C-alpha cells in the first residue's frame, strides 16, 4: 500500500532536509546560515506537527549555540529539545540532549550537573542499545 502524500508529510520532509543542511553549514563554520536553516526547519516541523522533528531542530540549535559559545542559548535549546523528546518518548533523542547539556555544563564548570547529564545520557543510550552514543557519554563522564 502506498503512503498518501500530505502537506504535513511534505513539510516534515523539507524540515529534515533543512535540518541536515544546517548540520553541514555548522561543519563549514557558516553559523548564520545554519541558524536560518534550523529556524526554517523548526517552522516546517511545527506546521507538520512533528514533535520529533522539532526536537531535532532544537538539538541542532543547541549545537550551533555551543559552537558560538552562547551557553545560555545552548542550554535553553537542549532543554526544549529534551522536553519534546520526553513528550514523544524518543529515548535516543533524550540521550542526545542530556549529552548536549552535559557539554554545556562542562563549559560552565558545573561539574555536578555535567556528571548527572552524562550519566542520564548513558542510561538512555544503554536502553536503546546505541553503542557509539554510549561511548560519547562515557567520554563526557571521563571529563568530569
ZALUMGU-284051 format. One record per residue: x, y, z of N, C-alpha, C in turn; residue in three letters. Coordinates in steps of 0.2 Angstrom, whole numbers. Layout:
// residues N
  n.east  n.north   n.up  ca.east  ca.north  ca.up  c.east  c.north   c.up  residuo
       X        Y      Z        X         Y      Z       X        Y      Z      ALA
...
// end
This chain:
// residues 144
  n.east  n.north   n.up  ca.east  ca.north  ca.up  c.east  c.north   c.up  residuo
       4       -6      0        0         0      0       4        6      0      UNK
       3       11     -4        7        17     -5       4       22      0      UNK
       9       26      3        8        31      8       5       37      5      UNK
       0       40      7       -3        46      4       1       52      6      UNK
       3       56      1        7        62      2       2       67      5      UNK
       4       70     10        0        75     13       5       82     14      UNK
       1       87     15        5        94     16      10       93     22      UNK
       7       89     27       11        88     33      17       84     32      UNK
      16       79     28       22        75     26      27       78     22      UNK
      25       82     18       30        86     14      33       91     18      UNK
      30       95     22       33       100     27      38       96     31      UNK
      36       90     34       41        87     38      47       85     34      UNK
      46       82     28       52        80     24      57       86     23      UNK
      54       92     21       58        98     19      61      100     26      UNK
      58      100     31       61       101     38      67       97     39      UNK
      67       91     38       73        87     39      78       88     34      UNK
      77       90     28       82        92     23      85       98     26      UNK
      81      103     28       84       109     31      89      108     37      UNK
      86      104     41       90       102     47      97       99     45      UNK
      97       94     41      103        91     38     108       96     35      UNK
     105      101     31      109       106     29     112      111     34      UNK
     108      112     39      111       116     45     117      112     48      UNK
     117      106     49      122       102     51     129      103     47      UNK
     127      103     40      133       104     36     136      111     36      UNK
     131      116     37      134       123     37     138      124     44      UNK
     136      120     49      140       121     55     147      118     54      UNK
     147      112     51      154       110     49     158      114     45      UNK
     155      119     41      159       124     37     159      130     41      UNK
     158      131     47      158       137     51     154      142     48      UNK
     148      140     45      144       145     42     138      146     47      UNK
     139      149     53      134       149     58     128      153     57      UNK
     128      158     54      122       162     52     117      158     47      UNK
     120      155     42      116       151     38     113      145     41      UNK
     117      142     45      115       136     49     109      138     53      UNK
     109      144     57      104       146     61      97      147     57      UNK
      98      150     51       92       152     47      89      145     45      UNK
      93      140     43       91       134     41      87      130     47      UNK
      90      130     53       87       127     58      80      130     60      UNK
      80      137     60       74       140     62      68      139     57      UNK
      70      138     50       65       137     45      63      129     46      UNK
      68      125     47       66       118     48      61      118     54      UNK
      62      121     59       58       121     65      51      124     63      UNK
      50      129     59       43       131     57      40      126     53      UNK
      44      122     49       41       117     45      38      111     49      UNK
      42      109     54       41       104     58      35      106     63      UNK
      34      112     65       28       114     68      22      114     64      UNK
      23      116     58       17       115     53      15      108     52      UNK
      20      104     52       18        96     51      16       93     58      UNK
      16       96     63       15        94     70      20       88     72      UNK
      26       88     69       31        83     70      35       85     77      UNK
      33       82     82       37        83     89      44       81     88      UNK
      46       76     85       52        73     85      56       78     80      UNK
      53       80     75       57        85     70      59       91     74      UNK
      54       94     78       55       100     82      61       99     87      UNK
      61       93     90       66        91     95      73       91     91      UNK
      73       88     85       79        88     82      82       95     80      UNK
      77       99     78       79       106     76      82      110     82      UNK
      78      109     88       81       112     94      88      110     96      UNK
      89      103     95       95       100     96     101      103     92      UNK
      99      104     85      104       107     81     105      114     83      UNK
     100      118     85      101       125     88     106      125     94      UNK
     105      120     98      109       119    104     117      118    102      UNK
     118      114     97      125       113     94     127      119     91      UNK
     123      123     87      125       129     84     127      134     90      UNK
     123      135     95      125       139    100     131      137    104      UNK
     132      131    105      138       128    108     144      131    104      UNK
     144      130     97      149       132     93     151      140     93      UNK
     145      143     95      146       151     96     148      153    103      UNK
     148      148    107      150       149    114     144      153    118      UNK
     138      152    115      132       156    118     129      150    123      UNK
     132      149    128      130       144    133     123      144    135      UNK
     120      150    137      114       151    139     108      148    134      UNK
     110      151    128      105       148    122     106      141    121      UNK
     112      139    121      113       131    120     109      127    125      UNK
     110      129    132      106       126    137      99      126    136      UNK
      96      132    134       89       133    133      87      128    127      UNK
      91      128    122       89       124    116      89      116    118      UNK
      94      114    121       94       107    123      89      105    128      UNK
      87      110    132       81       109    137      75      108    133      UNK
      74      112    129       67       112    125      67      106    121      UNK
      73      104    118       73        98    114      72       92    118      UNK
      75       92    124       74        86    129      66       86    131      UNK
      63       91    132       56        91    134      52       88    128      UNK
      53       90    122       50        87    116      51       80    116      UNK
      57       78    117       59        71    116      55       67    121      UNK
      55       69    127       51        66    133      44       65    131      UNK
      41       71    128       34        71    126      33       65    120      UNK
      37       64    116       37        59    111      40       52    113      UNK
      42       52    119       45        45    121      51       43    116      UNK
      55       48    114       60        47    110      67       46    114      UNK
      68       40    115       74        39    120      81       41    118      UNK
      82       39    112       89        41    109      90       49    109      UNK
      84       52    107       84        60    107      85       62    114      UNK
      82       59    119       83        61    126      90       61    128      UNK
      93       55    126      100        54    127     105       59    124      UNK
     103       61    118      107        66    114     107       73    117      UNK
     101       74    120      100        81    123     103       81    130      UNK
     103       76    134      107        75    140     114       76    139      UNK
     117       73    134      124        73    132     125       81    130      UNK
     121       84    126      122        91    125     122       95    131      UNK
     118       94    135      118        98    142     124       96    146      UNK
     126       90    146      132        89    149     138       93    147      UNK
     139       94    140      144        98    137     143      105    139      UNK
     137      107    139      136       114    141     138      115    148      UNK
     137      111    153      138       111    160     146      111    161      UNK
     149      107    157      156       106    157     160      113    156      UNK
     157      116    150      160       123    149     158      128    154      UNK
     153      127    157      151       132    163     155      130    169      UNK
     158      124    169      162       122    175     157      120    181      UNK
     151      118    179      146       115    183     146      107    183      UNK
     151      105    186      153        98    185     148       93    188      UNK
     145       95    193      140        90    196     134       89    191      UNK
     132       95    188      126        95    183     129       91    177      UNK
     135       92    175      138        88    169     138       81    170      UNK
     140       79    176      140        72    178     133       69    178      UNK
     128       72    181      122        69    181     119       69    173      UNK
     120       74    169      118        74    162     121       68    158      UNK
     128       67    159      131        62    155     129       55    158      UNK
     127       54    164      125        48    167     118       46    164      UNK
     114       51    164      107        50    161     107       48    154      UNK
     112       52    150      113        50    143     115       43    142      UNK
     120       41    146      122        34    146     117       29    147      UNK
     113       30    152      107        26    154     102       25    148      UNK
     101       31    145       96        31    139      99       27    133      UNK
     105       28    132      109        25    126     109       18    127      UNK
     110       15    134      110         8    135     103        5    134      UNK
      98        9    136       91         6    134      90        6    127      UNK
      93       10    123       92        10    116      97        5    112      UNK
     102        2    116      107        -1    113     111        3    108      UNK
     112        9    109      116        14    105     123       14    107      UNK
     127        9    105      134         8    107     138       14    106      UNK
     138       17    100      143        23     99     141       28    103      UNK
     134       30    104      132        35    108     134       34    116      UNK
     134       27    118      137        26    125     144       28    125      UNK
     148       27    120      155        29    120     155       37    121      UNK
     151       40    118      151        48    119     150       50    126      UNK
     145       47    129      143        48    135     148       47    140      UNK
     152       41    139      157        39    143     163       44    143      UNK
     164       46    137      169        51    136     168       58    140      UNK
     161       60    140      159        65    144     160       64    151      UNK
     159       58    154      160        57    161     167       57    163      UNK
     171       55    158      179        55    159     181       62    160      UNK
     178       67    157      180        74    158     178       77    164      UNK
     173       74    168      170        77    174     175       76    179      UNK
// end
